[in-house]
Protein backbone atom coordinates (compact mmCIF):
# COMPACT_ATOMS: atom_id res chain seq x y z
CA UNK A 1 0.00 0.00 0.00
CA UNK A 2 2.72 2.46 0.99
CA UNK A 3 4.65 1.67 -2.20
CA UNK A 4 1.74 2.78 -4.39
CA UNK A 5 0.66 5.79 -2.32
CA UNK A 6 0.70 9.16 -4.08
CA UNK A 7 2.29 12.02 -2.16
CA UNK A 8 1.57 15.70 -2.54
CA UNK A 9 4.44 18.18 -2.86
CA UNK A 10 4.18 19.40 0.72
CA UNK A 11 4.24 15.80 1.99
CA UNK A 12 7.83 15.24 0.80
CA UNK A 13 9.29 14.87 4.36
CA UNK A 14 6.74 12.16 5.10
CA UNK A 15 7.37 10.47 1.76
CA UNK A 16 11.09 10.21 2.50
CA UNK A 17 10.49 8.77 5.97
CA UNK A 18 7.93 6.23 4.74
CA UNK A 19 10.21 5.16 1.88
CA UNK A 20 12.96 4.49 4.42
CA UNK A 21 10.43 2.62 6.56
CA UNK A 22 9.57 0.28 3.70
CA UNK A 23 13.24 -0.51 3.19
CA UNK A 24 13.69 -1.30 6.87
CA UNK A 25 10.52 -3.41 7.03
CA UNK A 26 11.78 -5.48 4.13
CA UNK A 27 15.11 -6.01 5.89
CA UNK A 28 13.40 -6.87 9.18
CA UNK A 29 11.19 -9.47 7.51
CA UNK A 30 14.16 -11.03 5.78
CA UNK A 31 16.71 -10.94 8.60
CA UNK A 32 14.51 -10.69 11.69
CA UNK A 33 17.05 -8.40 13.31
CA UNK A 34 15.91 -6.89 16.61
CA UNK A 35 17.93 -3.74 16.02
CA UNK A 36 16.16 -3.16 12.72
CA UNK A 37 12.76 -3.73 14.34
CA UNK A 38 13.55 -1.07 16.93
CA UNK A 39 14.57 1.36 14.20
CA UNK A 40 11.30 0.65 12.35
CA UNK A 41 9.30 1.60 15.44
CA UNK A 42 11.27 4.80 15.88
CA UNK A 43 10.80 5.81 12.25
CA UNK A 44 7.07 4.98 12.35
CA UNK A 45 6.62 7.36 15.26
CA UNK A 46 8.69 10.03 13.50
CA UNK A 47 6.70 9.70 10.25
CA UNK A 48 3.38 9.81 12.10
CA UNK A 49 4.44 12.95 13.96
CA UNK A 50 5.67 14.61 10.76
CA UNK A 51 2.34 13.86 9.09
CA UNK A 52 0.38 15.20 12.07
CA UNK A 53 2.45 18.40 12.13
CA UNK A 54 1.92 19.02 8.41
CA UNK A 55 -1.83 18.42 8.51
CA UNK A 56 -2.29 20.52 11.63
CA UNK A 57 -1.36 23.63 9.68
CA UNK A 58 -2.54 23.13 6.10
CA UNK A 59 -3.04 26.27 4.05
CA UNK A 60 -6.20 26.65 1.91
CA UNK A 61 -4.16 25.82 -1.21
CA UNK A 62 -2.77 22.69 0.41
CA UNK A 63 -6.30 21.66 1.39
CA UNK A 64 -7.27 22.14 -2.25
CA UNK A 65 -4.56 19.66 -3.22
CA UNK A 66 -5.77 17.17 -0.60
CA UNK A 67 -9.37 17.56 -1.84
CA UNK A 68 -8.15 16.67 -5.35
CA UNK A 69 -5.92 13.77 -4.26
CA UNK A 70 -6.23 10.99 -6.87
CA UNK A 71 -6.62 8.31 -4.18
CA UNK A 72 -9.29 10.15 -2.21
CA UNK A 73 -12.56 8.15 -1.84
CA UNK A 74 -15.08 8.98 -4.56
CA UNK A 75 -18.86 8.72 -4.75
CA UNK A 76 -18.78 5.06 -5.76
CA UNK A 77 -16.77 4.28 -2.62
CA UNK A 78 -19.23 6.04 -0.31
CA UNK A 79 -22.16 4.44 -2.10
CA UNK A 80 -20.67 0.95 -1.81
CA UNK A 81 -19.74 1.46 1.84
CA UNK A 82 -22.88 3.19 3.12
CA UNK A 83 -25.76 2.12 0.88
CA UNK A 84 -27.28 -1.35 0.80
CA UNK A 85 -29.35 -2.76 -2.06
CA UNK A 86 -28.30 0.12 -4.31
CA UNK A 87 -30.18 0.15 -7.62
CA UNK A 88 -28.73 2.66 -10.12
CA UNK A 89 -30.99 4.47 -12.57
CA UNK A 90 -29.88 6.13 -15.79
CA UNK A 91 -31.01 8.69 -18.35
CA UNK A 92 -32.83 12.00 -18.27
CA UNK A 93 -35.66 10.81 -20.57
CA UNK A 94 -34.83 13.76 -22.84
CA UNK A 95 -31.38 13.39 -24.37
CA UNK A 96 -29.31 10.60 -22.88
CA UNK A 97 -27.22 9.28 -20.01
CA UNK A 98 -24.50 11.29 -18.27
CA UNK A 99 -22.19 9.24 -16.09
CA UNK A 100 -20.66 12.30 -14.42
CA UNK A 101 -23.67 12.18 -12.07
CA UNK A 102 -24.71 8.78 -10.75
CA UNK A 103 -27.89 8.09 -8.83
CA UNK A 104 -30.32 5.49 -7.67
CA UNK A 105 -32.27 4.08 -4.76
CA UNK A 106 -31.04 2.01 -1.86
CA UNK A 107 -31.08 1.70 1.91
CA UNK A 108 -29.02 3.78 4.30
CA UNK A 109 -28.86 2.00 7.66
CA UNK A 110 -32.13 0.30 6.85
CA UNK A 111 -33.88 3.44 5.61
CA UNK A 112 -34.91 3.75 1.93
CA UNK A 113 -33.21 6.76 0.30
CA UNK A 114 -32.27 8.30 -3.02
CA UNK A 115 -28.51 8.67 -3.48
CA UNK A 116 -26.94 11.11 -5.94
CA UNK A 117 -23.34 12.04 -6.53
CA UNK A 118 -20.72 13.25 -8.93
CA UNK A 119 -18.16 10.60 -9.81
CA UNK A 120 -14.69 11.63 -11.02
CA UNK A 121 -13.33 8.14 -11.67
CA UNK A 122 -10.24 6.48 -10.22
CA UNK A 123 -8.53 5.27 -13.41
CA UNK A 124 -7.85 6.93 -16.74
CA UNK A 125 -10.62 4.95 -18.41
CA UNK A 126 -13.09 5.74 -15.62
CA UNK A 127 -12.18 9.44 -15.59
CA UNK A 128 -12.91 9.70 -19.28
CA UNK A 129 -16.19 7.79 -18.91
CA UNK A 130 -17.33 10.00 -16.03
CA UNK A 131 -15.93 13.15 -17.65
CA UNK A 132 -13.91 13.87 -14.49
CA UNK A 133 -17.13 14.48 -12.58
CA UNK A 134 -18.15 17.46 -14.74
CA UNK A 135 -21.80 16.97 -15.66
CA UNK A 136 -23.58 18.02 -18.82
CA UNK A 137 -27.23 19.18 -18.87
CA UNK A 138 -28.55 15.63 -19.11
CA UNK A 139 -26.79 14.82 -15.82
CA UNK A 140 -28.67 17.55 -13.99
CA UNK A 141 -31.94 16.64 -15.70
CA UNK A 142 -31.42 13.06 -14.56
CA UNK A 143 -30.90 14.39 -11.03
CA UNK A 144 -34.18 16.31 -11.26
CA UNK A 145 -36.02 13.23 -12.47
CA UNK A 146 -34.69 11.13 -9.61
CA UNK A 147 -35.32 13.78 -6.95
CA UNK A 148 -38.92 14.23 -8.09
CA UNK A 149 -39.40 10.46 -7.96
CA UNK A 150 -37.98 10.35 -4.43
CA UNK A 151 -40.30 13.17 -3.39
CA UNK A 152 -43.35 11.29 -4.68
CA UNK A 153 -42.45 8.27 -2.60
CA UNK A 154 -41.36 10.21 0.50
CA UNK A 155 -37.72 9.14 0.36
CA UNK A 156 -34.90 11.34 1.75
CA UNK A 157 -32.21 12.47 -0.68
CA UNK A 158 -28.48 12.06 0.03
CA UNK A 159 -26.11 13.94 -2.27
CA UNK A 160 -22.34 13.46 -2.48
CA UNK A 161 -20.64 16.44 -4.10
CA UNK A 162 -17.28 16.10 -5.86
CA UNK A 163 -16.81 18.18 -8.98
CA UNK A 164 -14.59 20.94 -10.28
CA UNK A 165 -17.73 22.39 -11.87
CA UNK A 166 -20.29 21.74 -14.57
CA UNK A 167 -18.87 20.80 -17.98
CA UNK A 168 -18.11 24.06 -19.89
CA UNK A 169 -18.10 22.62 -23.41
CA UNK A 170 -19.98 24.10 -26.35
CA UNK A 171 -22.30 21.10 -26.64
CA UNK A 172 -23.34 21.52 -23.00
CA UNK A 173 -24.19 25.17 -23.59
CA UNK A 174 -26.12 24.22 -26.73
CA UNK A 175 -28.24 21.80 -24.71
CA UNK A 176 -29.04 24.36 -22.01
CA UNK A 177 -26.45 23.93 -19.27
CA UNK A 178 -27.45 27.01 -17.25
CA UNK A 179 -31.16 26.17 -17.39
CA UNK A 180 -30.50 22.58 -16.35
CA UNK A 181 -28.47 23.68 -13.33
CA UNK A 182 -31.17 26.17 -12.36
CA UNK A 183 -33.89 23.51 -12.66
CA UNK A 184 -31.90 21.11 -10.53
CA UNK A 185 -31.39 23.78 -7.85
CA UNK A 186 -35.11 24.54 -7.99
CA UNK A 187 -35.91 20.83 -7.60
CA UNK A 188 -33.74 20.69 -4.47
CA UNK A 189 -35.60 23.65 -2.95
CA UNK A 190 -39.01 22.17 -3.79
CA UNK A 191 -38.46 18.80 -2.11
CA UNK A 192 -40.93 17.92 0.63
CA UNK A 193 -38.48 15.31 1.95
CA UNK A 194 -35.21 16.08 3.76
CA UNK A 195 -32.10 16.31 1.63
CA UNK A 196 -28.56 16.24 2.97
CA UNK A 197 -25.45 17.05 0.94
CA UNK A 198 -21.83 16.20 1.72
CA UNK A 199 -18.91 17.78 -0.11
CA UNK A 200 -16.46 14.87 -0.18
CA UNK A 201 -13.81 16.50 -2.37
CA UNK A 202 -14.35 19.55 -4.54
CA UNK A 203 -17.56 21.55 -4.52
CA UNK A 204 -17.23 23.64 -7.64
CA UNK A 205 -19.66 26.45 -8.43
CA UNK A 206 -23.09 25.75 -9.96
CA UNK A 207 -22.00 22.22 -10.72
CA UNK A 208 -22.10 21.57 -6.98
CA UNK A 209 -25.02 23.82 -6.00
CA UNK A 210 -27.29 21.96 -8.43
CA UNK A 211 -27.44 18.96 -6.07
CA UNK A 212 -26.21 20.62 -2.84
CA UNK A 213 -29.06 23.05 -2.15
CA UNK A 214 -30.00 20.96 0.85
CA UNK A 215 -31.50 21.10 4.32
CA UNK A 216 -28.07 20.21 5.68
CA UNK A 217 -24.79 20.84 3.88
CA UNK A 218 -21.68 19.21 5.34
CA UNK A 219 -18.06 18.98 4.24
CA UNK A 220 -15.21 16.60 4.84
CA UNK A 221 -12.46 18.26 6.87
CA UNK A 222 -10.14 18.77 3.89
CA UNK A 223 -12.78 19.34 1.20
CA UNK A 224 -13.25 22.69 -0.55
CA UNK A 225 -16.37 24.55 -1.72
CA UNK A 226 -16.21 27.64 -3.94
CA UNK A 227 -17.82 29.62 -6.75
CA UNK A 228 -14.74 29.19 -8.93
CA UNK A 229 -11.52 27.21 -8.79
CA UNK A 230 -8.49 28.96 -7.25
CA UNK A 231 -6.76 28.77 -10.64
CA UNK A 232 -9.74 30.36 -12.37
CA UNK A 233 -9.98 33.15 -9.79
CA UNK A 234 -6.24 33.84 -10.06
CA UNK A 235 -6.53 34.06 -13.86
CA UNK A 236 -9.32 36.61 -13.59
CA UNK A 237 -7.97 38.69 -10.70
CA UNK A 238 -4.24 38.69 -11.46
CA UNK A 239 -3.97 37.19 -14.95
CA UNK A 240 -1.70 34.62 -13.36
CA UNK A 241 -2.70 31.04 -12.49
CA UNK A 242 0.49 30.80 -10.46
CA UNK A 243 -1.23 32.85 -7.77
CA UNK A 244 -3.83 30.17 -7.14
CA UNK A 245 -2.57 29.86 -3.56
CA UNK A 246 -3.41 33.54 -2.96
CA UNK A 247 -6.87 33.07 -4.49
CA UNK A 248 -7.55 30.00 -2.35
CA UNK A 249 -6.79 31.98 0.80
CA UNK A 250 -8.82 35.03 -0.25
CA UNK A 251 -11.93 33.10 -1.29
CA UNK A 252 -12.44 31.29 2.06
CA UNK A 253 -13.00 27.89 0.46
CA UNK A 254 -12.13 25.55 3.33
CA UNK A 255 -14.66 23.70 5.45
CA UNK A 256 -13.50 25.57 8.56
CA UNK A 257 -13.98 29.00 6.96
CA UNK A 258 -17.37 28.10 5.51
CA UNK A 259 -18.64 26.74 8.82
CA UNK A 260 -17.64 29.98 10.52
CA UNK A 261 -19.39 31.99 7.80
CA UNK A 262 -22.59 29.94 8.12
CA UNK A 263 -22.45 28.54 4.58
CA UNK A 264 -22.31 24.93 5.74
CA UNK A 265 -23.69 23.17 8.81
CA UNK A 266 -20.99 20.73 9.90
CA UNK A 267 -17.44 19.55 9.28
CA UNK A 268 -16.80 15.79 9.16
CA UNK A 269 -13.37 14.83 10.53
CA UNK A 270 -10.82 12.97 8.43
CA UNK A 271 -7.94 10.78 9.51
CA UNK A 272 -4.56 12.47 9.87
CA UNK A 273 -3.19 12.67 6.35
CA UNK A 274 -6.60 12.90 4.69
CA UNK A 275 -9.47 10.56 3.83
CA UNK A 276 -7.32 8.64 1.34
CA UNK A 277 -5.12 7.34 4.17
CA UNK A 278 -8.06 5.78 6.03
CA UNK A 279 -11.06 5.24 3.78
CA UNK A 280 -12.98 3.18 6.32
CA UNK A 281 -12.76 5.96 8.91
CA UNK A 282 -13.95 8.53 6.35
CA UNK A 283 -16.94 6.37 5.38
CA UNK A 284 -17.87 5.68 9.02
CA UNK A 285 -17.65 9.34 10.02
CA UNK A 286 -19.70 10.39 7.01
CA UNK A 287 -22.34 7.75 7.71
CA UNK A 288 -22.69 8.89 11.32
CA UNK A 289 -22.99 12.53 10.24
CA UNK A 290 -25.67 11.67 7.66
CA UNK A 291 -27.66 9.68 10.23
CA UNK A 292 -27.59 12.59 12.69
CA UNK A 293 -28.64 15.06 10.01
CA UNK A 294 -31.57 12.96 8.81
CA UNK A 295 -32.78 12.38 12.38
CA UNK A 296 -33.33 16.13 12.80
CA UNK A 297 -36.19 16.00 10.29
CA UNK A 298 -38.06 13.00 11.62
CA UNK A 299 -41.70 13.87 12.24
CA UNK A 300 -41.64 17.14 10.26
CA UNK A 301 -44.24 17.82 7.56
CA UNK A 302 -43.21 18.50 3.94
CA UNK A 303 -44.02 22.21 4.37
CA UNK A 304 -41.87 22.43 7.51
CA UNK A 305 -38.98 20.74 5.71
CA UNK A 306 -39.26 23.15 2.76
CA UNK A 307 -39.51 26.17 5.05
CA UNK A 308 -36.42 25.17 7.04
CA UNK A 309 -34.44 24.68 3.85
CA UNK A 310 -35.52 28.01 2.40
CA UNK A 311 -34.77 29.82 5.65
CA UNK A 312 -31.32 28.25 5.81
CA UNK A 313 -30.34 29.82 2.50
CA UNK A 314 -32.08 33.14 3.21
CA UNK A 315 -30.05 33.42 6.41
CA UNK A 316 -26.70 33.11 4.67
CA UNK A 317 -24.86 36.41 4.98
CA UNK A 318 -27.31 37.91 7.47
CA UNK A 319 -25.48 36.78 10.59
CA UNK A 320 -21.93 37.90 9.77
C-alpha positions as CSV (number, residue, x, y, z in Angstrom):
1,X,0.0,0.0,0.0
2,X,2.7,2.5,1.0
3,X,4.7,1.7,-2.2
4,X,1.7,2.8,-4.4
5,X,0.7,5.8,-2.3
6,X,0.7,9.2,-4.1
7,X,2.3,12.0,-2.2
8,X,1.6,15.7,-2.5
9,X,4.4,18.2,-2.9
10,X,4.2,19.4,0.7
11,X,4.2,15.8,2.0
12,X,7.8,15.2,0.8
13,X,9.3,14.9,4.4
14,X,6.7,12.2,5.1
15,X,7.4,10.5,1.8
16,X,11.1,10.2,2.5
17,X,10.5,8.8,6.0
18,X,7.9,6.2,4.7
19,X,10.2,5.2,1.9
20,X,13.0,4.5,4.4
21,X,10.4,2.6,6.6
22,X,9.6,0.3,3.7
23,X,13.2,-0.5,3.2
24,X,13.7,-1.3,6.9
25,X,10.5,-3.4,7.0
26,X,11.8,-5.5,4.1
27,X,15.1,-6.0,5.9
28,X,13.4,-6.9,9.2
29,X,11.2,-9.5,7.5
30,X,14.2,-11.0,5.8
31,X,16.7,-10.9,8.6
32,X,14.5,-10.7,11.7
33,X,17.0,-8.4,13.3
34,X,15.9,-6.9,16.6
35,X,17.9,-3.7,16.0
36,X,16.2,-3.2,12.7
37,X,12.8,-3.7,14.3
38,X,13.5,-1.1,16.9
39,X,14.6,1.4,14.2
40,X,11.3,0.7,12.4
41,X,9.3,1.6,15.4
42,X,11.3,4.8,15.9
43,X,10.8,5.8,12.3
44,X,7.1,5.0,12.3
45,X,6.6,7.4,15.3
46,X,8.7,10.0,13.5
47,X,6.7,9.7,10.3
48,X,3.4,9.8,12.1
49,X,4.4,12.9,14.0
50,X,5.7,14.6,10.8
51,X,2.3,13.9,9.1
52,X,0.4,15.2,12.1
53,X,2.5,18.4,12.1
54,X,1.9,19.0,8.4
55,X,-1.8,18.4,8.5
56,X,-2.3,20.5,11.6
57,X,-1.4,23.6,9.7
58,X,-2.5,23.1,6.1
59,X,-3.0,26.3,4.0
60,X,-6.2,26.7,1.9
61,X,-4.2,25.8,-1.2
62,X,-2.8,22.7,0.4
63,X,-6.3,21.7,1.4
64,X,-7.3,22.1,-2.3
65,X,-4.6,19.7,-3.2
66,X,-5.8,17.2,-0.6
67,X,-9.4,17.6,-1.8
68,X,-8.1,16.7,-5.4
69,X,-5.9,13.8,-4.3
70,X,-6.2,11.0,-6.9
71,X,-6.6,8.3,-4.2
72,X,-9.3,10.1,-2.2
73,X,-12.6,8.1,-1.8
74,X,-15.1,9.0,-4.6
75,X,-18.9,8.7,-4.8
76,X,-18.8,5.1,-5.8
77,X,-16.8,4.3,-2.6
78,X,-19.2,6.0,-0.3
79,X,-22.2,4.4,-2.1
80,X,-20.7,1.0,-1.8
81,X,-19.7,1.5,1.8
82,X,-22.9,3.2,3.1
83,X,-25.8,2.1,0.9
84,X,-27.3,-1.3,0.8
85,X,-29.4,-2.8,-2.1
86,X,-28.3,0.1,-4.3
87,X,-30.2,0.1,-7.6
88,X,-28.7,2.7,-10.1
89,X,-31.0,4.5,-12.6
90,X,-29.9,6.1,-15.8
91,X,-31.0,8.7,-18.4
92,X,-32.8,12.0,-18.3
93,X,-35.7,10.8,-20.6
94,X,-34.8,13.8,-22.8
95,X,-31.4,13.4,-24.4
96,X,-29.3,10.6,-22.9
97,X,-27.2,9.3,-20.0
98,X,-24.5,11.3,-18.3
99,X,-22.2,9.2,-16.1
100,X,-20.7,12.3,-14.4
101,X,-23.7,12.2,-12.1
102,X,-24.7,8.8,-10.7
103,X,-27.9,8.1,-8.8
104,X,-30.3,5.5,-7.7
105,X,-32.3,4.1,-4.8
106,X,-31.0,2.0,-1.9
107,X,-31.1,1.7,1.9
108,X,-29.0,3.8,4.3
109,X,-28.9,2.0,7.7
110,X,-32.1,0.3,6.9
111,X,-33.9,3.4,5.6
112,X,-34.9,3.7,1.9
113,X,-33.2,6.8,0.3
114,X,-32.3,8.3,-3.0
115,X,-28.5,8.7,-3.5
116,X,-26.9,11.1,-5.9
117,X,-23.3,12.0,-6.5
118,X,-20.7,13.2,-8.9
119,X,-18.2,10.6,-9.8
120,X,-14.7,11.6,-11.0
121,X,-13.3,8.1,-11.7
122,X,-10.2,6.5,-10.2
123,X,-8.5,5.3,-13.4
124,X,-7.8,6.9,-16.7
125,X,-10.6,4.9,-18.4
126,X,-13.1,5.7,-15.6
127,X,-12.2,9.4,-15.6
128,X,-12.9,9.7,-19.3
129,X,-16.2,7.8,-18.9
130,X,-17.3,10.0,-16.0
131,X,-15.9,13.2,-17.7
132,X,-13.9,13.9,-14.5
133,X,-17.1,14.5,-12.6
134,X,-18.2,17.5,-14.7
135,X,-21.8,17.0,-15.7
136,X,-23.6,18.0,-18.8
137,X,-27.2,19.2,-18.9
138,X,-28.6,15.6,-19.1
139,X,-26.8,14.8,-15.8
140,X,-28.7,17.6,-14.0
141,X,-31.9,16.6,-15.7
142,X,-31.4,13.1,-14.6
143,X,-30.9,14.4,-11.0
144,X,-34.2,16.3,-11.3
145,X,-36.0,13.2,-12.5
146,X,-34.7,11.1,-9.6
147,X,-35.3,13.8,-7.0
148,X,-38.9,14.2,-8.1
149,X,-39.4,10.5,-8.0
150,X,-38.0,10.3,-4.4
151,X,-40.3,13.2,-3.4
152,X,-43.4,11.3,-4.7
153,X,-42.5,8.3,-2.6
154,X,-41.4,10.2,0.5
155,X,-37.7,9.1,0.4
156,X,-34.9,11.3,1.8
157,X,-32.2,12.5,-0.7
158,X,-28.5,12.1,0.0
159,X,-26.1,13.9,-2.3
160,X,-22.3,13.5,-2.5
161,X,-20.6,16.4,-4.1
162,X,-17.3,16.1,-5.9
163,X,-16.8,18.2,-9.0
164,X,-14.6,20.9,-10.3
165,X,-17.7,22.4,-11.9
166,X,-20.3,21.7,-14.6
167,X,-18.9,20.8,-18.0
168,X,-18.1,24.1,-19.9
169,X,-18.1,22.6,-23.4
170,X,-20.0,24.1,-26.4
171,X,-22.3,21.1,-26.6
172,X,-23.3,21.5,-23.0
173,X,-24.2,25.2,-23.6
174,X,-26.1,24.2,-26.7
175,X,-28.2,21.8,-24.7
176,X,-29.0,24.4,-22.0
177,X,-26.5,23.9,-19.3
178,X,-27.4,27.0,-17.3
179,X,-31.2,26.2,-17.4
180,X,-30.5,22.6,-16.4
181,X,-28.5,23.7,-13.3
182,X,-31.2,26.2,-12.4
183,X,-33.9,23.5,-12.7
184,X,-31.9,21.1,-10.5
185,X,-31.4,23.8,-7.9
186,X,-35.1,24.5,-8.0
187,X,-35.9,20.8,-7.6
188,X,-33.7,20.7,-4.5
189,X,-35.6,23.6,-3.0
190,X,-39.0,22.2,-3.8
191,X,-38.5,18.8,-2.1
192,X,-40.9,17.9,0.6
193,X,-38.5,15.3,2.0
194,X,-35.2,16.1,3.8
195,X,-32.1,16.3,1.6
196,X,-28.6,16.2,3.0
197,X,-25.5,17.1,0.9
198,X,-21.8,16.2,1.7
199,X,-18.9,17.8,-0.1
200,X,-16.5,14.9,-0.2
201,X,-13.8,16.5,-2.4
202,X,-14.3,19.6,-4.5
203,X,-17.6,21.5,-4.5
204,X,-17.2,23.6,-7.6
205,X,-19.7,26.4,-8.4
206,X,-23.1,25.8,-10.0
207,X,-22.0,22.2,-10.7
208,X,-22.1,21.6,-7.0
209,X,-25.0,23.8,-6.0
210,X,-27.3,22.0,-8.4
211,X,-27.4,19.0,-6.1
212,X,-26.2,20.6,-2.8
213,X,-29.1,23.1,-2.2
214,X,-30.0,21.0,0.9
215,X,-31.5,21.1,4.3
216,X,-28.1,20.2,5.7
217,X,-24.8,20.8,3.9
218,X,-21.7,19.2,5.3
219,X,-18.1,19.0,4.2
220,X,-15.2,16.6,4.8
221,X,-12.5,18.3,6.9
222,X,-10.1,18.8,3.9
223,X,-12.8,19.3,1.2
224,X,-13.2,22.7,-0.5
225,X,-16.4,24.6,-1.7
226,X,-16.2,27.6,-3.9
227,X,-17.8,29.6,-6.7
228,X,-14.7,29.2,-8.9
229,X,-11.5,27.2,-8.8
230,X,-8.5,29.0,-7.2
231,X,-6.8,28.8,-10.6
232,X,-9.7,30.4,-12.4
233,X,-10.0,33.1,-9.8
234,X,-6.2,33.8,-10.1
235,X,-6.5,34.1,-13.9
236,X,-9.3,36.6,-13.6
237,X,-8.0,38.7,-10.7
238,X,-4.2,38.7,-11.5
239,X,-4.0,37.2,-15.0
240,X,-1.7,34.6,-13.4
241,X,-2.7,31.0,-12.5
242,X,0.5,30.8,-10.5
243,X,-1.2,32.9,-7.8
244,X,-3.8,30.2,-7.1
245,X,-2.6,29.9,-3.6
246,X,-3.4,33.5,-3.0
247,X,-6.9,33.1,-4.5
248,X,-7.5,30.0,-2.3
249,X,-6.8,32.0,0.8
250,X,-8.8,35.0,-0.2
251,X,-11.9,33.1,-1.3
252,X,-12.4,31.3,2.1
253,X,-13.0,27.9,0.5
254,X,-12.1,25.6,3.3
255,X,-14.7,23.7,5.5
256,X,-13.5,25.6,8.6
257,X,-14.0,29.0,7.0
258,X,-17.4,28.1,5.5
259,X,-18.6,26.7,8.8
260,X,-17.6,30.0,10.5
261,X,-19.4,32.0,7.8
262,X,-22.6,29.9,8.1
263,X,-22.5,28.5,4.6
264,X,-22.3,24.9,5.7
265,X,-23.7,23.2,8.8
266,X,-21.0,20.7,9.9
267,X,-17.4,19.5,9.3
268,X,-16.8,15.8,9.2
269,X,-13.4,14.8,10.5
270,X,-10.8,13.0,8.4
271,X,-7.9,10.8,9.5
272,X,-4.6,12.5,9.9
273,X,-3.2,12.7,6.4
274,X,-6.6,12.9,4.7
275,X,-9.5,10.6,3.8
276,X,-7.3,8.6,1.3
277,X,-5.1,7.3,4.2
278,X,-8.1,5.8,6.0
279,X,-11.1,5.2,3.8
280,X,-13.0,3.2,6.3
281,X,-12.8,6.0,8.9
282,X,-14.0,8.5,6.3
283,X,-16.9,6.4,5.4
284,X,-17.9,5.7,9.0
285,X,-17.6,9.3,10.0
286,X,-19.7,10.4,7.0
287,X,-22.3,7.8,7.7
288,X,-22.7,8.9,11.3
289,X,-23.0,12.5,10.2
290,X,-25.7,11.7,7.7
291,X,-27.7,9.7,10.2
292,X,-27.6,12.6,12.7
293,X,-28.6,15.1,10.0
294,X,-31.6,13.0,8.8
295,X,-32.8,12.4,12.4
296,X,-33.3,16.1,12.8
297,X,-36.2,16.0,10.3
298,X,-38.1,13.0,11.6
299,X,-41.7,13.9,12.2
300,X,-41.6,17.1,10.3
301,X,-44.2,17.8,7.6
302,X,-43.2,18.5,3.9
303,X,-44.0,22.2,4.4
304,X,-41.9,22.4,7.5
305,X,-39.0,20.7,5.7
306,X,-39.3,23.2,2.8
307,X,-39.5,26.2,5.1
308,X,-36.4,25.2,7.0
309,X,-34.4,24.7,3.8
310,X,-35.5,28.0,2.4
311,X,-34.8,29.8,5.6
312,X,-31.3,28.3,5.8
313,X,-30.3,29.8,2.5
314,X,-32.1,33.1,3.2
315,X,-30.1,33.4,6.4
316,X,-26.7,33.1,4.7
317,X,-24.9,36.4,5.0
318,X,-27.3,37.9,7.5
319,X,-25.5,36.8,10.6
320,X,-21.9,37.9,9.8
